[in-house]
Amino acid sequence: MTPSQLRAFHLVAESGSFSAAARDSGLSQPNLSGQVTALEKAYGIRLFDRRGRSVVPTETGRQLQGITSRLFAVQDEAQALLEGEQSLTRGHLRIAADSAHHVVSIMAALRKRSVSLTFALSIDNSAIVLERLLRHEADVAVMAKSISDPRLHAIRLRADRLVLFVPAGHALAKRRSAPLAALADQELVLRERGSITREVLEQAMAAADIRPRSIVDVQTREGVREAVAAGFGVGAIFASELGDDRRFRPVAVSDADLAVAEYAVCLQERRRTALVRAFMDEAARAAL
């Protein structure tokens, strides 16, 4: 095993293909391919599954990517320390978030500091966002989930609250607020398990012994909105995300604490690397 082999593997794993890794790193594709092949042959293992022009790490490759992410993060941190880096010039930041709503303003602030910065933003529920961060598949995360974990560093961005929303013609549409009991025997449209909106609402209903008639699982926030608009049931959403959509009427829950908060999160071990530090600094400035 050589440092160049590990670097080649890491570049390909991060980029998702040999051609993209060559383009991003300035190295030749045959060079990267040869380094990865030599590493695989040295240990008699397969690190990638080839799928057309793209590659996906095998289980061993995924575990190795977690190690190389930590390895090269420490190297970047050492370089930033020795160079006394105070400003950003270039880089690629991987962001996992449970909603684009709370993260794009931070990305825009970073882009103003350097137009050479690039971003990869993945949107999933809070459970998957946290998993991606802990597996070193994301550099930073923004999510509505407070985690007490010594491995993590978090900044509270803003407070929010869950509200119900219904189509304009729904029986609850004429009410600005309603007790949680109004959901008894209602059809609900909620994100999949792992979503903080579903977690908060289900905990409140369980505490009050309230049972809906049925729950329709939808994978995305946009899908929930369209299902509610089509009359499949009552939805739940962060108040800040409902927006001015005339198809819907918000209904506040009058007798249950549905307060939530959004957090910017990174791994403690990576908080001093240049890009992660810059993101968390901008998050702190944006906090309300």
BELMO-V845600 format. One record per residue. N is the residue number from 1. RES is the residue in three letters. SS is DSSP state (2 for helix, 1 for strand, 0 for the rest). OMEGA is omega in radians with two decimals (NA if undefined). D_CENTER is the distance of its C-alpha to the mean C-alpha in whole Angstrom. Layout:
<<N,RES,SS,OMEGA,D_CENTER> <N,RES,SS,OMEGA,D_CENTER>>
This chain:
<<1,MET,0,3.11,33> <2,THR,0,3.08,33> <3,PRO,2,-3.13,30> <4,SER,2,3.08,30> <5,GLN,2,3.11,30> <6,LEU,2,3.11,26> <7,ARG,2,3.12,25> <8,ALA,2,3.10,26> <9,PHE,2,-3.08,24> <10,HIS,2,-3.14,21> <11,LEU,2,-3.13,21> <12,VAL,2,3.14,22> <13,ALA,2,-3.14,19> <14,GLU,2,-3.04,16> <15,SER,2,3.14,18> <16,GLY,0,3.07,18> <17,SER,0,3.11,22> <18,PHE,2,-3.12,25> <19,SER,2,3.13,26> <20,ALA,2,3.11,23> <21,ALA,2,3.11,23> <22,ALA,2,-3.13,27> <23,ARG,2,-3.08,26> <24,ASP,2,-3.04,23> <25,SER,2,-3.07,25> <26,GLY,0,3.08,29> <27,LEU,0,3.14,30> <28,SER,0,3.12,32> <29,GLN,2,3.08,30> <30,PRO,2,3.12,33> <31,ASN,2,-3.14,33> <32,LEU,2,-3.14,29> <33,SER,2,3.14,30> <34,GLY,2,3.14,33> <35,GLN,2,-3.13,32> <36,VAL,2,3.12,29> <37,THR,2,3.13,32> <38,ALA,2,3.12,34> <39,LEU,2,3.13,31> <40,GLU,2,-3.13,31> <41,LYS,2,-3.11,35> <42,ALA,2,-3.09,36> <43,TYR,2,3.10,34> <44,GLY,0,-3.11,35> <45,ILE,0,3.03,31> <46,ARG,0,-3.08,29> <47,LEU,0,-3.13,25> <48,PHE,1,2.89,24> <49,ASP,1,-3.14,25> <50,ARG,1,3.13,26> <51,ARG,1,-3.07,25> <52,GLY,0,3.14,27> <53,ARG,0,-3.12,26> <54,SER,1,3.10,22> <55,VAL,1,3.09,22> <56,VAL,1,3.13,20> <57,PRO,1,2.96,20> <58,THR,0,3.11,22> <59,GLU,2,3.07,21> <60,THR,2,3.11,24> <61,GLY,2,3.12,22> <62,ARG,2,3.12,18> <63,GLN,2,3.11,20> <64,LEU,2,3.11,22> <65,GLN,2,3.06,19> <66,GLY,2,3.13,17> <67,ILE,2,-3.12,21> <68,THR,2,3.08,21> <69,SER,2,3.11,17> <70,ARG,2,-3.12,19> <71,LEU,2,-3.06,22> <72,PHE,2,3.01,22> <73,ALA,2,3.09,19> <74,VAL,2,3.11,23> <75,GLN,2,3.10,25> <76,ASP,2,3.13,23> <77,GLU,2,3.11,23> <78,ALA,2,3.13,27> <79,GLN,2,3.12,27> <80,ALA,2,3.13,26> <81,LEU,2,-3.08,28> <82,LEU,2,-3.14,31> <83,GLU,2,-3.10,31> <84,GLY,0,-3.03,30> <85,GLU,0,3.14,27> <86,GLN,0,-3.11,27> <87,SER,0,-3.13,25> <88,LEU,0,3.05,23> <89,THR,0,-3.13,24> <90,ARG,0,3.09,22> <91,GLY,1,-3.13,19> <92,HIS,1,-3.06,16> <93,LEU,1,3.11,12> <94,ARG,1,-3.06,9> <95,ILE,1,3.01,6> <96,ALA,1,-3.09,2> <97,ALA,1,3.07,2> <98,ASP,0,3.06,5> <99,SER,0,3.09,7> <100,ALA,2,-3.02,9> <101,HIS,2,-3.03,12> <102,HIS,2,-3.00,11> <103,VAL,0,-3.02,9> <104,VAL,2,3.12,12> <105,SER,2,3.09,15> <106,ILE,2,3.09,14> <107,MET,2,-3.14,13> <108,ALA,2,3.12,17> <109,ALA,2,3.10,18> <110,LEU,2,-3.11,17> <111,ARG,2,3.09,19> <112,LYS,2,3.14,22> <113,ARG,2,3.11,23> <114,SER,0,3.14,23> <115,VAL,0,3.13,22> <116,SER,0,3.11,22> <117,LEU,1,3.04,19> <118,THR,1,-3.04,16> <119,PHE,1,2.92,13> <120,ALA,1,-3.09,10> <121,LEU,1,3.07,7> <122,SER,1,-3.11,6> <123,ILE,1,3.11,5> <124,ASP,0,3.05,6> <125,ASN,0,-3.01,7> <126,SER,2,-3.13,7> <127,ALA,2,-3.13,9> <128,ILE,2,3.10,7> <129,VAL,2,3.13,4> <130,LEU,2,3.14,7> <131,GLU,2,3.13,9> <132,ARG,2,3.13,8> <133,LEU,2,-3.10,8> <134,LEU,2,3.12,11> <135,ARG,0,3.12,12> <136,HIS,0,3.06,12> <137,GLU,0,3.05,10> <138,ALA,0,3.12,8> <139,ASP,0,3.14,10> <140,VAL,1,3.13,8> <141,ALA,1,2.99,5> <142,VAL,1,-3.04,6> <143,MET,1,-3.14,7> <144,ALA,0,-3.13,10> <145,LYS,0,3.12,11> <146,SER,0,-3.08,14> <147,ILE,0,3.04,14> <148,SER,0,-3.05,18> <149,ASP,0,-3.10,17> <150,PRO,0,3.11,19> <151,ARG,0,-2.99,17> <152,LEU,1,2.99,15> <153,HIS,1,-3.04,15> <154,ALA,1,3.03,14> <155,ILE,1,3.11,15> <156,ARG,1,-3.10,15> <157,LEU,1,-3.10,15> <158,ARG,1,3.05,17> <159,ALA,1,3.13,18> <160,ASP,1,-3.12,18> <161,ARG,1,3.06,19> <162,LEU,1,3.00,19> <163,VAL,1,3.00,22> <164,LEU,1,3.00,23> <165,PHE,1,-3.03,24> <166,VAL,1,3.05,27> <167,PRO,1,-3.08,29> <168,ALA,0,-3.10,32> <169,GLY,0,-3.10,34> <170,HIS,0,-3.12,33> <171,ALA,0,-3.14,35> <172,LEU,0,-2.99,33> <173,ALA,0,-3.11,32> <174,LYS,0,-3.10,35> <175,ARG,0,3.08,34> <176,ARG,0,3.11,32> <177,SER,1,3.14,31> <178,ALA,1,3.06,32> <179,PRO,0,3.14,32> <180,LEU,2,-3.13,29> <181,ALA,2,3.11,32> <182,ALA,2,3.13,32> <183,LEU,2,3.12,30> <184,ALA,0,3.12,32> <185,ASP,0,3.05,33> <186,GLN,0,2.96,31> <187,GLU,1,-3.11,28> <188,LEU,1,3.03,25> <189,VAL,1,-3.02,22> <190,LEU,1,3.01,18> <191,ARG,1,3.14,15> <192,GLU,0,3.09,15> <193,ARG,0,-3.01,15> <194,GLY,0,3.07,12> <195,SER,0,-3.12,12> <196,ILE,2,3.11,12> <197,THR,2,3.12,15> <198,ARG,2,-3.12,17> <199,GLU,2,-3.11,17> <200,VAL,2,-3.10,18> <201,LEU,2,-3.13,21> <202,GLU,2,3.09,22> <203,GLN,2,3.14,23> <204,ALA,2,3.13,25> <205,MET,2,3.13,27> <206,ALA,2,3.14,27> <207,ALA,2,-3.14,29> <208,ALA,0,-3.13,31> <209,ASP,0,3.13,32> <210,ILE,0,-3.11,31> <211,ARG,0,3.05,30> <212,PRO,0,3.10,29> <213,ARG,0,-3.13,31> <214,SER,1,3.08,28> <215,ILE,1,3.05,24> <216,VAL,1,3.12,23> <217,ASP,1,3.09,20> <218,VAL,1,-2.99,18> <219,GLN,0,-3.05,14> <220,THR,0,3.10,13> <221,ARG,2,3.12,13> <222,GLU,2,3.10,16> <223,GLY,2,3.08,18> <224,VAL,2,-3.13,18> <225,ARG,2,-3.10,20> <226,GLU,2,3.12,22> <227,ALA,2,3.09,23> <228,VAL,2,3.13,24> <229,ALA,2,-3.13,26> <230,ALA,0,3.05,28> <231,GLY,0,-3.11,29> <232,PHE,0,3.11,27> <233,GLY,0,-3.13,27> <234,VAL,1,3.12,25> <235,GLY,1,3.05,22> <236,ALA,1,-3.06,20> <237,ILE,1,3.00,17> <238,PHE,1,-3.12,16> <239,ALA,2,-3.10,19> <240,SER,2,-3.04,18> <241,GLU,2,-3.08,16> <242,LEU,2,3.10,19> <243,GLY,0,-3.11,21> <244,ASP,0,3.13,25> <245,ASP,0,-3.03,25> <246,ARG,0,3.09,28> <247,ARG,0,-2.97,28> <248,PHE,1,2.99,26> <249,ARG,1,3.10,28> <250,PRO,1,3.10,26> <251,VAL,1,3.12,27> <252,ALA,1,3.06,27> <253,VAL,1,-2.94,27> <254,SER,0,-2.98,30> <255,ASP,0,3.12,31> <256,ALA,0,3.13,27> <257,ASP,0,3.13,25> <258,LEU,0,3.13,22> <259,ALA,1,3.07,20> <260,VAL,1,3.07,17> <261,ALA,1,3.12,15> <262,GLU,1,-3.07,12> <263,TYR,1,2.89,11> <264,ALA,1,-2.98,10> <265,VAL,1,3.00,10> <266,CYS,1,3.05,11> <267,LEU,1,3.11,14> <268,GLN,2,-3.06,17> <269,GLU,2,-3.09,19> <270,ARG,2,-3.00,17> <271,ARG,0,-3.14,17> <272,ARG,0,3.04,20> <273,THR,0,-2.92,19> <274,ALA,2,-3.06,20> <275,LEU,2,3.14,16> <276,VAL,2,3.12,14> <277,ARG,2,-3.13,17> <278,ALA,2,3.13,17> <279,PHE,2,-3.11,14> <280,MET,2,3.06,15> <281,ASP,2,3.11,18> <282,GLU,2,3.08,17> <283,ALA,2,3.12,15> <284,ALA,2,3.12,18> <285,ARG,2,-3.10,20> <286,ALA,2,-3.06,18> <287,ALA,0,3.14,18> <288,LEU,0,NA,20>>
